[in-house]
Amino acid sequence: MVGNNVSHSKRRTKRTFEVNLFDKKLFLQEENRWINLRVSAAGIRFINKVGLKKALEDAKSKGFIKSF
């Protein structure tokens, strides 16, 4: 997404809005292995809330990932 930086004097310069992604290495307890995910900040909060296994199943059912 593209927008403007607006200074105090109302000068406008172009800027981009980037996605807040992180490369995370998480341990999947049920399969006793580490997995690497590129996940957003909201995704990390969701994983902390419901657990990694449930979050992966939910993402797979919505078509975000093919397999895990």
N, C-alpha and C positions, 0 to 999 in steps of 0.2 A: 504494500500500500504506500502511496506517496502523499505527502502533505507539505506544510510550510512550517519552518521555524519562524516565530514572530518575536522580534526584539521589543524592548521597552519603547523604542521610537517607532514601532510598528513596521519596520523593514521586514520583508518576507524573503526567505531563502528556502530553496527546496530541501527536503529531507525525506528519508524513507523510514517506514515503520517495519522493523524486522520481527520475525517470530522468535519468541523467547525459548530456544531449544537448548538442551544440555545432553551431553553424552554421559550416560550413567551405566555403571557396572553393578548389577544387583544379583543377589544370591537367591536362587529358586530352591527353597528348602525341600519341597516335595520330590524334586528330581536330583537333589544334591549336586547342583552345578551352578556356575555363574553364567549370566546372560548379559549382553551389551544392548542397551536401548538408547535411542535418540528420542527423548521425551520432553514435553513442554513443562513449564513450571506448574501449570494446572494439573498435568498428568502425574507429576511427582506428588502433589497434594492428594490426588485421588488414590494413588498407590498406597500412601501412608494411611489413608482413611479406611479402605476396604481390603488391603492386602495385595501382594503381587500376583498370586494365583488367580484371584477373582478379577483383578484388573486386566490380566492377559486374556482370560476367557471372555470378558466383556468386549475387549478390543477385537478379538477374533470374530465374535458374533456380529459386530458392526462392520466387519470387513477392513479394519485398519491394518491388520497383520494377517499373513497367510498361515503361518504355523509358529509354534514355539516349542 
